[in-house]
Amino acid sequence: WFQDSVMMAQGLCSRQIQRMGTVLARDDWGGELGAMSVNAFYNVHANALFVPEALLRPPFLQKPSQDKKAGAGSASMSPSDFGALGGLLGHEMTHGFDNVGRLFTPALIIKNWWDASTVGAYKERAECIGEHYASYSVQGHHVSGNLTLGEDLADMGGLHLAYRAMLHHRRSRGGTTGTHLARAAKQEFFTAWAGTWCELATKQDAAQSIRTDPHAPARTRVNAALSWFP
């Protein structure tokens, strides 16, 4: 496994060197993920969202059921699909508007192109989210709200986008929404979001990650985002 990993890294490095000085293609996956990767990523330099095939297959995405109300051949996604897949895709989409993504213009030029009042309001809200995440700790070490801010914004935004998408999906099929959304559907949605970040980590790894990883600890990613959900 180690030798295979080294060979893959060497191959990736070689391909990246060969592409130096060339124009970046919007459909170029680079070496971030493969078709069997259960993940997704947003490329801020191309304003592109990449979704590997494995992410759209069980067990991560459940097989869509046929919605009888919407007619034959109409697939219906479950609340758990929106909580897991929807939350992850919403997360990647929100990266286009996080503390780094917002600096890229539609022409992909790095520039402070928002007006002063919008920037001020954005920074105020972003700082509030950073402070919220920094209130969480692992083994006596507080989360660095500045280090994880981009990912925290993406988690917050992605979760809300997925929830709104679920409401729209249910509404379009004659289901209940808003305050009348079934309690079981809400639980399924939020449980799926939480299940996405399940992990096992040693104490040493957890202590190292909280100091160096731009992502907040998995438990914090679940609790911090959900604790601010209306």
C-alpha positions as CSV (number, residue, x, y, z in Angstrom):
1,W,0.0,0.0,0.0
2,F,2.8,2.4,0.9
3,Q,4.7,1.7,-2.3
4,D,1.5,2.1,-4.4
5,S,0.8,5.4,-2.6
6,V,4.3,6.7,-3.4
7,M,4.0,5.7,-7.0
8,M,0.6,7.5,-7.3
9,A,2.1,10.6,-5.7
10,Q,5.0,10.5,-8.1
11,G,2.7,10.1,-11.1
12,L,0.5,13.0,-10.0
13,C,3.6,15.2,-9.4
14,S,4.9,14.4,-12.9
15,R,1.6,15.2,-14.6
16,Q,1.3,18.5,-12.7
17,I,4.8,19.5,-13.8
18,Q,4.0,18.7,-17.4
19,R,0.9,20.9,-17.3
20,M,2.9,23.9,-16.0
21,G,2.4,26.9,-18.3
22,T,-0.6,25.4,-20.0
23,V,-4.2,26.8,-19.9
24,L,-6.3,25.1,-17.2
25,A,-9.3,23.2,-18.6
26,R,-12.6,23.5,-16.7
27,D,-13.0,19.7,-17.0
28,D,-9.5,18.9,-15.7
29,W,-9.8,16.9,-12.6
30,G,-6.2,17.3,-11.8
31,G,-5.3,14.6,-9.2
32,E,-7.7,15.5,-6.5
33,L,-10.1,12.6,-6.7
34,G,-10.8,9.5,-8.7
35,A,-14.1,8.0,-9.9
36,M,-14.2,5.7,-6.8
37,S,-13.7,8.6,-4.3
38,V,-16.6,9.1,-2.0
39,N,-16.1,12.9,-1.9
40,A,-16.5,16.0,-4.0
41,F,-14.4,19.2,-4.5
42,Y,-14.7,22.7,-5.7
43,N,-12.0,24.2,-7.8
44,V,-11.9,27.9,-7.1
45,H,-9.5,28.6,-10.0
46,A,-12.0,27.2,-12.5
47,N,-15.2,27.9,-10.6
48,A,-16.1,24.2,-11.1
49,L,-17.7,21.5,-8.9
50,F,-16.5,18.0,-9.4
51,V,-18.6,15.0,-8.3
52,P,-17.1,11.5,-8.7
53,E,-19.4,8.6,-9.7
54,A,-19.0,6.8,-6.4
55,L,-20.7,9.7,-4.5
56,L,-23.9,9.1,-6.5
57,R,-24.0,5.4,-5.7
58,P,-25.1,3.4,-2.6
59,P,-24.3,3.3,0.2
60,F,-23.7,7.1,0.2
61,L,-26.7,7.9,-2.0
62,Q,-29.7,5.6,-1.7
63,K,-31.4,4.3,-4.7
64,P,-34.2,6.9,-5.5
65,S,-37.7,5.6,-5.0
66,Q,-40.5,6.1,-7.6
67,D,-42.8,8.9,-6.6
68,K,-46.4,7.8,-7.3
69,K,-47.7,11.3,-6.9
70,A,-45.4,12.8,-9.4
71,G,-46.1,10.2,-12.0
72,A,-44.3,7.2,-13.5
73,G,-40.6,7.5,-13.9
74,S,-40.3,10.3,-11.4
75,A,-37.6,9.6,-8.8
76,S,-37.9,10.9,-5.3
77,M,-34.9,11.6,-3.0
78,S,-35.2,10.8,0.7
79,P,-34.4,13.3,3.4
80,S,-31.3,11.3,4.2
81,D,-30.1,11.9,0.6
82,F,-30.5,15.6,1.1
83,G,-28.8,15.5,4.5
84,A,-25.8,13.6,3.1
85,L,-25.3,14.2,-0.6
86,G,-27.2,17.5,-0.6
87,G,-25.2,18.8,2.4
88,L,-21.9,17.8,0.8
89,L,-22.7,19.4,-2.6
90,G,-24.0,22.5,-0.9
91,H,-20.8,22.6,1.1
92,E,-18.7,22.6,-2.1
93,M,-20.9,25.2,-3.8
94,T,-20.6,27.5,-0.8
95,H,-16.8,27.4,-1.2
96,G,-17.3,29.7,-4.1
97,F,-18.5,32.4,-1.6
98,D,-16.3,31.6,1.4
99,N,-13.5,33.9,2.6
100,V,-11.3,33.0,-0.3
101,G,-13.9,32.2,-3.0
102,R,-15.6,35.5,-2.7
103,L,-12.4,37.3,-3.9
104,F,-12.6,35.7,-7.4
105,T,-14.6,37.7,-9.9
106,P,-16.9,35.9,-12.5
107,A,-13.8,36.1,-14.8
108,L,-11.8,34.3,-12.1
109,I,-9.6,37.3,-11.4
110,I,-8.6,37.8,-7.7
111,K,-10.0,41.2,-6.8
112,N,-11.9,42.9,-4.0
113,W,-14.9,43.4,-6.3
114,W,-17.8,43.7,-3.8
115,D,-18.9,47.1,-2.5
116,A,-17.7,48.3,0.9
117,S,-21.0,47.8,2.7
118,T,-21.4,44.2,1.4
119,V,-17.8,43.3,2.4
120,G,-18.4,44.8,5.9
121,A,-21.6,42.9,6.4
122,Y,-19.9,39.7,5.2
123,K,-16.9,40.0,7.5
124,E,-19.2,40.7,10.5
125,R,-21.2,37.6,9.9
126,A,-18.1,35.5,9.1
127,E,-16.4,36.7,12.3
128,C,-19.5,35.6,14.2
129,I,-19.3,32.1,12.7
130,G,-15.5,31.9,13.5
131,E,-16.2,32.8,17.1
132,H,-18.9,30.2,17.3
133,Y,-16.7,27.4,16.1
134,A,-13.8,28.6,18.3
135,S,-16.1,28.0,21.4
136,Y,-15.7,24.2,20.7
137,S,-12.7,22.3,21.9
138,V,-11.1,18.9,21.7
139,Q,-8.9,17.5,24.5
140,G,-8.6,21.0,25.9
141,H,-7.6,22.6,22.6
142,H,-10.1,25.1,21.1
143,V,-10.9,25.1,17.4
144,S,-9.1,27.9,15.6
145,G,-11.9,29.9,14.0
146,N,-9.5,31.6,11.7
147,L,-7.9,28.4,10.4
148,T,-11.2,26.6,9.8
149,L,-13.3,29.6,8.7
150,G,-13.5,28.7,5.0
151,E,-14.7,25.2,5.8
152,D,-17.0,26.4,8.6
153,L,-18.7,28.8,6.2
154,A,-19.1,26.0,3.6
155,D,-20.6,23.7,6.2
156,M,-23.1,26.3,7.4
157,G,-24.1,27.3,3.9
158,G,-24.2,23.8,2.5
159,L,-26.5,22.5,5.3
160,H,-28.9,25.4,4.7
161,L,-28.9,24.9,1.0
162,A,-29.6,21.2,1.3
163,Y,-32.5,21.8,3.7
164,R,-34.0,24.4,1.4
165,A,-33.6,22.0,-1.5
166,M,-35.4,19.3,0.5
167,L,-38.3,21.6,1.2
168,H,-38.6,22.5,-2.5
169,H,-38.4,18.8,-3.5
170,R,-41.2,17.9,-1.0
171,R,-43.3,20.9,-2.0
172,S,-43.0,20.0,-5.7
173,R,-44.4,16.6,-4.9
174,G,-47.2,17.7,-2.7
175,G,-45.5,17.0,0.6
176,T,-45.6,19.1,3.8
177,T,-43.0,21.7,4.4
178,G,-42.0,24.4,6.8
179,T,-43.4,24.0,10.4
180,H,-45.5,21.1,9.1
181,L,-42.5,19.1,7.9
182,A,-42.8,15.7,9.5
183,R,-40.5,15.3,12.6
184,A,-39.3,12.0,11.2
185,A,-38.1,13.7,7.9
186,K,-36.2,16.3,9.9
187,Q,-34.6,13.7,12.0
188,E,-33.6,11.7,8.9
189,F,-32.1,14.8,7.3
190,F,-30.0,15.9,10.3
191,T,-28.9,12.3,11.2
192,A,-27.6,11.9,7.6
193,W,-25.6,15.1,7.9
194,A,-24.1,13.9,11.2
195,G,-23.4,10.4,9.8
196,T,-21.4,11.9,6.9
197,W,-18.7,13.0,9.4
198,C,-18.5,9.9,11.5
199,E,-14.8,9.0,12.1
200,L,-12.4,7.3,14.4
201,A,-9.2,9.0,15.4
202,T,-6.5,8.5,17.9
203,K,-5.9,11.1,20.6
204,Q,-2.6,12.0,19.0
205,D,-4.2,12.5,15.6
206,A,-7.1,14.5,17.0
207,A,-4.6,16.8,18.8
208,Q,-2.5,17.2,15.7
209,S,-5.5,17.9,13.4
210,I,-7.0,20.6,15.6
211,R,-3.8,22.6,15.2
212,T,-3.2,22.0,11.5
213,D,-6.3,20.9,9.7
214,P,-8.4,23.6,7.9
215,H,-11.4,21.5,8.7
216,A,-12.9,21.6,12.2
217,P,-13.0,18.3,14.1
218,A,-15.8,16.0,12.8
219,R,-17.9,16.2,16.0
220,T,-17.6,20.0,15.9
221,R,-18.6,20.1,12.2
222,V,-21.9,18.4,13.2
223,N,-22.7,20.1,16.4
224,A,-21.6,23.6,15.5
225,A,-23.6,23.7,12.3
226,L,-26.7,22.1,13.7
227,S,-26.7,24.2,16.8
228,W,-27.4,27.3,14.7
229,F,-30.1,25.7,12.6
230,P,-33.5,27.2,13.1
